[in-house]
């Protein structure tokens, strides 16, 4: 019988696969004699010193929960790092419950909280973090996704498939705002496989502040290029993180701006899509183009879908690895699976030394993966402006002359800036 008593909690927004981690960790720990309790509602009850909001987790309780979306332990964004007293309450409450190992499941904010709890506990509590977010923006090694992303992406693609059919049937445009507080992984992850007309992500805007005219003219350019091809419809996907590049004054102008417990603006609560739609529609009208545009947000409906089989297996691996690390005495680490093997990543390795916060992984717009996505978008490209006949055809869709069209829209045309040199394969030993 082990002396280990493990508490499992979930922080941040929901993501498909949470229950799979809880299941795998619980079964592994119970099989090796450890006690396992689930802690309800993230850190919120621990901050208040409440020891009652817990549940014993037995194998029978979790045996088939991996099929379900959501979280059997619920979740919250309660932030124990706001002040020293809240942090002390969390550590003291865990100790009172004789929990000597804490497994947290969450995104970058929960990871940061886990890091701070490990430091505050001074070795008295093992702390292990399992990364999850549909945003796919936790700073894991290249090519390793956060769980929740694949399932949310799959469901998002189904939504876009239906929207694309509607756009074609009704002759309208859809502007879809895809969840992702800073990075454009989810927007691009949905837009690219779905074949959306154009996907615009915050990583394209290199300046700290979003040039709204650039965004609007990029969208208008796609509309015009589609019209020149005889299509009066399309679907544009915009990464929600574009809105975070607006000033607080601009965001407040789109609705009552609210912040979560970690100080992040609740971007999904503002009418970013409506503002973009209205401005684009007005600008198109000035160019002599009348089109119907519908704005729609997708995000909340993706967070609690049932996980796809890939993530059922992936979360089992992550839960197993977290439990194994706990049983071996590990602490102060985030769990990762690399090349099929468990690799612990120390908390300090994923912190940004400049901010002291968890690093955010952005989309690499100089990668071949982005080059591929860009290739299939219908948007103005630098090569378009080398063809005078094509520019004349684009200008004919508007009330601008070819020269006026070029002057206005060439500045929003894109060109892939990454490596483009063929590297031939060489057999080893030659």
N, C-alpha and C positions, 0 to 999 in steps of 0.2 A: 504494500500500500504506500503510495507516494504522499509526501507532506505538501505537495503542490496544490494550491487552490487558485484556480484561474477565473478571472472575471472577463467577460467578453462584452464589448459595447460597440455601438455604431454611431458615428458622427457625420454631420453634413447632410447633403441631399441623398435621396435614395438612388440606387443603381441596381440593375438586374444582376443577380448572382450573390447578393449579400447572404442569403440563407444557405447557399452552398458552402460558403466559408465557415459559417457557424456550425453547420452539420459536420463538415470534415474535421474541424478542430475539436469539436466535442467528442466525436467517436474515437479519434486518436488518443485524446487525453484520458477519456474514460477507460479505454482498453489498457492503459498503462497505470491505472490506479489513481489518477488525479481527480480532484473535485472540480466541478465546472458550474459556474453560475452565469446567467445572462443578466446584464444590467440594462434596465429599460431607459429609453429616452436620452441616449448619449450621456453627456456630462451633467445634464441639468439637475438631476436629483443628487448627485454626488456633491455638487457645488453647494447645495442646501444642507448637506450633512444627513440626507435621508438614506437610511440603511434598508428601508422596507421595499423599495422598488427593484427587486431582484427576483430571479426565478432559478430554481435548480434545473439544470439541463441534463437530461438522461438520454441515452441512445434512442430509446423509443420515442422521445419527444421530437427528435430531429431527423429520423431515418428517411423521411420522404419530402422534407421541406425544400430540397434543392430544385424541385420543379417549379416552385412558386417565386413570383416577383415580390417586391417589397422587403420588409424586414420583420421577423417575428419579435425582435427586440425594439421595434420602432426606431426612431432616430431624432436627433435635434441638432441645432447649430449652436447650442450653449457653449460659450467660450470660457474655459477656466483660466486663461492666461491674461484676462483683463486686469486683475489685481492680485496681490500676494495672498489676500485672505481667501479668495476663491480657490486658488491653487492649494493652499494649506488645507482647506476643507476637503478637497478631492483626495489628497494623499492620506489625511487622517481618517476619512470615512472608509477608504479601501483597507487601511490597517485595522480599523475596528471590526471590519467584516472578515478579517484574517485572510484577505486576498493578497497573495504574495506574487502574483503575476497578472498583468493586465494586457489583454490583446485588444487593440483598437482597430476598427475597420472604418476607413474614411479617406477623404481627399487631402489636399495640401494643408488645410487649416487643422484638421484632426491630427495629421502627422506632426504638425508644429506643436500642438497641445501635448501629444504623446512624448515628444522630445523634451518639453519643459517639465512634464510629470516625472520622467526618468531622472532628470537633474534634481528636481525638488525632493524626490524619494531617497536620494543619496545611496542608491544600491539596495534599499530596503524592499523595493518592488521591481520585479522584472517588467519591462515594458517592450512590447513587440507590436509593430504596426503592419497592417495589411492594406495596401493602396487600392482605392476604388474611386472611380469617377467616370461618368459618361463623357466628360470633357477630354479625357485621355491626355491631360496636361501635367501629370506628376512627372518629376524629373527622373524617370527610369532610363536605363540604357537604350540606345537607339534600337528601334524595331520591337520593343517590348511594350505591349499595350496594357493599360489599366483595365481591370475587369469592369464590366458594365458597358464599355464602349461598343463592343461587337453586337450585343443584343439591341442596344438603343439604336445603333446604326441600321441594323436589319429592319427594325420596325419603322424607322424614319424613311428608309428607301421605299417601303410599301406605301407610306403616306404620299411620298412624292410621285410614285407611279400613278396613283389615283388622281392626284392634282394635275399631273401632266396630261392625262386623258381628258380631264375637265377643261383644261386650258385649250387644248386642240378642238374639243367639241364646241366650245362657246366662243372661241376667238378672243381670248383675254390673256392678260399676263398675271402671274402670281409672284409677289415678293414674299419670300419665306424667311423669317428670322429664326435661325437655328441656335439653340442654347450653346453656351460656351463663354464663360465670363471673360476670359482673356484670349485664349487660343482658338484657332479655327479648325481644329481637328474634326469635330463632329460635323460642322457645316461642309467641309470638304469631303469627309468620309461618307456623307449622305449624297452630296451633289455629284461626285465623280462616278460612283457605280450606277446611280440612277440615270445619269445622262442629262442632268439639269442643263438648261441653256447656258447659264453662267453662275459661278460661285465666287463670291468676293469675301475675303477673310481679312482680319485685322493685321496680319503679318505683312500684307501688301502696303500698308500705310506705315512707312518707316519713321515718320515724324511723330512726336508725342501727341500732337493734336490732329484730329481727323479733318481734312479738307473736304467739307461737305459737297462743294461743287465738283470735286474729283469723283466722289461716290455717285452723285446724280448723273454726271456726264458719262461715266462708265456704264451705268444701267441704260441710259438713253442710247448709247452707242450700240449696245446689244439689241435693243428694240429696232433701231434703224437697220442694222445688219440683217436681222431676221426679215424685216419688211422687204429688203432688197432681194431676199431669197424667196419671196412670195409667201411668207408665213407671218401672220398678224398675232401670233401668240407665243408664249414662252414661260419658263419658270426660272426665276432668279433666286438663289439662296445666299443670304447674307449672314455672316458670323455675328452673333450677338456682341462679341467683343469690340466690334466697330464702335458701338455706342459708348463703351468705356473710354474711348479716345476723345469724346466730346467734353467740354468744360462742364462744371457743375451747374453753371447758369443755363447752358444749352439743354442739359438734361432736365432741369427743373421746368424749362419751357415746354417739355413734352409730357409733363404730368408731375404729380407729387412724388418727389424722389425720396425713397426710403433706403435705409441701410440695414444689413444683417448684423448679427452679433460680432462678426469679425471685421466690421467696418467696410464691407464691400457694398456698392450700390446694387439694389435689386433691379437689375436691368430688365428682367421679364415683367416688371410692374409698370414700365413706361411705354408710351406709344411710339416707339422708334419706327416700327414698320409703317404706321399711319403717316408719320411725318415724312418719311422717305417717299411713300406712295404719292402723297399730296404734292410734294415738291417736284417729283418726276413727271407727274401728270400735267402740272402747270407748265413746266418747261417744254414738254412734248407739244402742248397746245400752242405755245409760242412759235414752235417750229412747224406748225401746220399739221401736226399729227394728233389724231383723236384715237385714244385707246382706253380700254377698260382695264384697270389694275385692282387686284384684290391683295390685301396684306394679311399674313397669317403667321402666328408664332407656333413653333413646335419645340417641345422640350419637356414640359411636365408629363405629357402623355407617354414619353419614352422611358421615364425613370423607374417605373414599376412593372414593366412588361415581364413576362416569363423569360428566363434566360434561354438562349439558344444552346444546343448541345455542346458546342465548343466551350462556352463559358461554364456550363455545368462541370465539365472536366477541369477547366482552368482553375475555377474556384476551389475544387477539391484539392488540387495540387497546392494552392496557396494556403488553404486551411490546414492541410497536412504539414506543410513546411513550418507554419507558425506554431503548431502544436509540438512538432519535433524540436524546434528551437527552444521552446519553453521547457520541455523535458530535459534538454541538455544544458539548461542554465543560461541560455542566451538572453541578452537584454540590450536596449538602446539601438535596435535595428529595425529596418523596414524589410519586409519579405519580398523577394523577387524570384522568378523562375527564369533561368538563362540556359539555353541549350539543353532543356529538359532537366536541369539540376537546380536545387535550391541554393541561392546565393544571398546571404544577408548583406544589406547595404546600411552601414552606420548612419544614424541620423545626421551627424555632422557633415557627411559627404553630400547630402542633398540640400544643405542650407546655403543660401546666397550670402557670402561674407559681407556684401554691401548693405543688405537690408536686414540680415539676421533671420529672415523668413525662409520658408521652403521655396526652392527654385521652381519656376513654372516652365514647362517644356512647350515651346512654340512650334508651329509648322515651319519646316525648313523649305523656304520657297526657292532655294537654289539646288534642291534635290531632283533626282530623276523622277521620283514619284510625283512631284509637283509639276514637272515638265509634262508628264503624261496627262495629268488632269487638265492642264492649261491647253494642251493640244486639241482637246475635244470640246472646249468651250466656244460658244458663239459670242465673241466680243472683239472689239477693235484691237488689231495687232499692228505692230510696226510695219510688218511686211505689206499690210493693206495699203499703206500710204506711198508705197513705191509703184503702185499701179494706178496711173492717172484715170484710166477708163473705169476702174472699180470705184474710185473716189467720185467720179461723175455719177455713177449709178447710186451710190449712197446719198450724195447730195440731192438727187432727184426725189428722194423720199421726204425731203424737207423743203423749206422755203429759202434755204441757203444756197449760195453759189459754191462750186467746188473749192474755190479759194477760201471762202468763209468757213466752209465745213472743215477744211484742213486746219485752218488757224485755230478753230475751237476744239476739235476733237483729237488732233494728233497727240496732244499732251497727255491724254488718258490711255493711249494705245500701249499695249504690253509687249514685252519681248522676254523670253526666258534668258536669265543671266547666268545660269550655272554652267558647268563643264559640258562641252559638246565635242570633245575629241575622241575618236575611236581608239580604244586600247585593245589591240589584238590579243587573243588568248595564246599563251605559250605553255607547251607541255612541260611539266617538271623534268629537270635534268637536261634540258636542251639549251 
